[in-house]
């Protein structure tokens, strides 16, 4: 397998999106849109992010930046085995 010279596939930014950035941030330059819809949502309390549950039991991730930080690509990729387990049980 050929060694990659860059890691650009780990980061994507869509500044023309009507919602950019969709979360408050002090670091807009490193705001990652790659995981726009967080794949960790399905993990519930085991996602590792900053979330809360609303009164009706809905998971609210509006204060979470885990999928939007450039440095968290590998963290999310490492969680895919857990996501597969959740899907397998359903």
Backbone torsions as a table, in degrees:
resi	resn	phi	psi	omega
1	UNK	NA	134.8	-178.8
2	UNK	-73.4	135.2	178.8
3	UNK	-74.8	133.9	179.6
4	UNK	-76.1	142.8	179.5
5	UNK	-93.2	-16.9	179.4
6	UNK	-133.6	173.6	174.9
7	UNK	-128.6	34.1	-177.9
8	UNK	-61.8	-25.3	-179.4
9	UNK	-65.7	-14.4	-178.5
10	UNK	-86.5	-5.3	-174.4
11	UNK	-143.0	134.7	176.6
12	UNK	-145.3	137.7	179.1
13	UNK	-132.4	130.7	-179.1
14	UNK	-117.8	78.5	-175.6
15	UNK	-65.5	-20.2	179.8
16	UNK	-85.3	-3.3	176.8
17	UNK	-62.9	139.0	-179.9
18	UNK	-60.7	-20.8	-175.4
19	UNK	-106.4	3.3	-176.2
20	UNK	-72.0	133.3	-21.4
21	UNK	-76.4	145.3	-175.1
22	UNK	-79.9	-9.7	175.7
23	UNK	-129.8	148.8	175.9
24	UNK	-62.5	136.7	-179.7
25	UNK	-150.6	149.7	173.3
26	UNK	-99.4	1.2	-175.6
27	UNK	-132.1	61.4	-177.2
28	UNK	-59.0	-32.6	-178.7
29	UNK	-61.0	-31.4	-179.1
30	UNK	-106.0	16.2	179.3
31	UNK	-73.4	116.4	-174.6
32	UNK	-96.9	123.6	178.4
33	UNK	-96.4	0.9	-175.3
34	UNK	-55.3	-41.9	179.3
35	UNK	-105.9	58.0	-177.4
36	UNK	-51.6	-49.4	172.4
37	UNK	-100.2	110.3	-170.6
38	UNK	-61.7	121.8	177.5
39	UNK	-70.2	-13.1	-178.9
40	UNK	-84.0	-10.8	-177.7
41	UNK	-52.9	-41.6	-176.7
42	UNK	-64.6	-16.7	-178.9
43	UNK	-80.1	-2.4	178.4
44	UNK	56.7	-126.6	-177.0
45	UNK	-68.8	-12.8	-177.3
46	UNK	-97.0	14.5	-178.0
47	UNK	-74.2	-28.7	-179.1
48	UNK	89.7	4.8	-178.0
49	UNK	-99.6	179.1	179.8
50	UNK	-95.4	95.9	-176.8
51	UNK	-131.8	173.1	172.1
52	UNK	-146.6	163.0	173.9
53	UNK	-103.8	135.4	177.9
54	UNK	-76.7	173.3	-179.1
55	UNK	-57.5	-32.1	-178.9
56	UNK	-89.8	7.4	175.4
57	UNK	90.0	6.9	178.6
58	UNK	-80.6	135.8	177.7
59	UNK	-75.6	122.7	-178.8
60	UNK	-109.4	112.5	-176.8
61	UNK	-106.1	17.6	-174.1
62	UNK	-63.4	-20.2	177.5
63	UNK	-99.6	9.4	-175.9
64	UNK	-98.5	134.5	178.4
65	UNK	-115.9	4.8	-175.9
66	UNK	-51.1	-52.6	-177.2
67	UNK	-74.5	-10.9	-174.6
68	UNK	-103.0	2.2	177.4
69	UNK	-94.4	131.3	-178.7
70	UNK	-52.2	-39.0	-174.1
71	UNK	-75.0	-9.2	-173.3
72	UNK	-93.8	7.9	-179.8
73	UNK	-54.7	-51.0	-176.1
74	UNK	-67.2	-35.2	176.3
75	UNK	-57.5	-47.6	-179.6
76	UNK	-65.9	-42.7	179.5
77	UNK	-61.8	-37.3	179.0
78	UNK	-67.8	-20.7	-179.8
79	UNK	-85.6	-7.8	-176.1
80	UNK	-63.4	-29.6	176.7
81	UNK	-64.6	-34.5	177.0
82	UNK	-70.1	-37.9	178.4
83	UNK	-64.6	-40.0	177.4
84	UNK	-61.2	-40.7	179.0
85	UNK	-63.8	-41.0	177.6
86	UNK	-62.1	-44.6	-179.6
87	UNK	-66.1	-36.9	-179.2
88	UNK	-64.2	-37.2	-178.0
89	UNK	-72.6	-23.9	-175.9
90	UNK	-80.9	NA	NA
